[in-house]
Amino acid sequence: MTDSPIALISGAAQGIGLACAEALAEDGYKVILADVKDMVVSEGERLGGAGYVCDFGDVDAIHNLFERIESEHGPVSALVNNAGVALPGDFLSYDLETFDKVIGINLRGVFVATQRAAQTMVAQGIEGAIVNMSSINAQVAIPAIPAYCASKGGVMQLTKVAALALAKSDIRVNAVGPGSIDTEMMAGVNAYPEAFIVAMSRTPLGRAGQAREIGHVVAFLCSSKASYITGETIYADGGRLGLNYTC
């Protein structure tokens, strides 16, 4: 057990999730990292916390994870639902198995983890913070990632629902909607100079964001500095959603 507040970050072995864990560790949280990748264990230890292998598409695995964390470390007071997949494909031939897998991790997993974390927060009187990872694709869309866009739109709405349901318990629920961030998910764009130029032409700041920049937004939303913010999605996108045309 620890006297430090505990933060659980899913999808935290690398990229945005790891950056969120690093930012929260800097803010004094004991960070618990979860991911399907084994390297999450060493990353959790590096940050002075712990890492667990967990598939956030598996409901039983999520519940077992919370039980283990509460038994070995204590209750979670900050939850960052970052685990997610894109799995692109042609719209006309996109199969339901793939669609369901994306929804299962990106949306159902967020609901299950949020509900489970909130149950303990309410029972123990913890004024917690939950941050869900949405995307600019909750507002705009790319035809090659239909399930991903649908899931992130769902995350945006689920965030509002949870914020309203949990407000009376002083549990805040918000989301972050990244734009083009320099992570493994954007590697396919980075590999093609022409595609990268097009992506940056739609980003007024003219560059890709860094994972740590998303981590800082998440840490802010988990902090007392955001004590009057709930039910919101903050879009960290370099100005992209406000762009009406390119020049």
Secondary structure, DSSP 8 states (H G I E B T S, - for coil): --SS-EEEEES-SSHHHHHHHHHHHHTT-EEEEEESSTTHHHHHHHTTSEEEE--TT-HHHHHHHHHHHHHHT--EEEEEE---------GGG--HHHHHHHHIIIIIHHHHHHHHHHHHHHHTT---EEEEE--GGGTS--TT-HHHHHHHHHHHHHHHHHHHHHGGGT-EEEEEEE-SBSSGGGHHHHTSHHHHHHHHHT-TT-S-B-HHHHHHHHHHHHSGGGTT--S-EEEESTTGGG-----
